[in-house]
Amino acid sequence: MARRSYRKPRVLAQPKLETLRRRKTRSAEVLQRLRRQYPDAGTALDWSDPWQLLVSTILSAQCTDTRVNQVTPGLFRRFPTPRSIAESRPGQIEAIIRPTGFFNNKAKSLRGAARAVLERHDGQVPDTMKELLRLPGVARKTANCVLGAAFGKNEGIVVDTHVGRLALRLGLTLSLDPVRTERDLMELFPRSEWTFVAHALILHGRDTCRARKPRCETCLLADVCPRIGVALDAESG
Ligand code: SF4
């Protein structure tokens, strides 16, 4: 059978969200359980300063964190600073980051971001959403990740493929648009928890609420989850 896309709007044709008040109550319960299960939830990327985190996050697009972590030690050894990346010769960065996929575009983003950081921020990664979004290759997801993990700032919620999928299944949003999903999640969770919520949902998505075969029978959120779209996902998997 042809595989049905998770993104087809008919997934959202039937369900309705409960009132905001009820959703907030349920979100508080979800948060409490995630806190118990993943008390130390954080990024799985290896980094030691904001620049390294920015580079790793750019490389993590369409790639696993594990793969990124295999590539970055070699990259940072050879090109440890924004200046060294900005001044790298064509092909040098590409050869190292090739295993992360889309390496030509990623190398372009890294060089562009390195130049912008040097020209506009004296070689330092900026710590505001506005300035991060002005860097080449940086969209809200990357900016949220850097702000939360490197600067301890809860400016938004990282919505990657795991967070988007779980937010929908848990009935915390009915949107498939990451920007809308982020807005819905920000309305439900206290600001102080935004960074944690994203990391915990990502872990839960990897552990239990997998894309194709979610383990609902053993899930710690089973009794507070409406499982929106799960039957369709299972059918298509
Ligand atoms: S009950 Fe199922 S769909 Fe809901 S969060 Fe758990 S694994 Fe995911």
Boltz pocket constraint, residues with backbone or C-beta under 6 A from the ligand:
constraints:
  - pocket:
      binder: B
      contacts: [[A, 166], [A, 169], [A, 170], [A, 208], [A, 209], [A, 210], [A, 214], [A, 215], [A, 216], [A, 217], [A, 219], [A, 220], [A, 221], [A, 222], [A, 223], [A, 225], [A, 226], [A, 227], [A, 228], [A, 230]]
      max_distance: 6.0
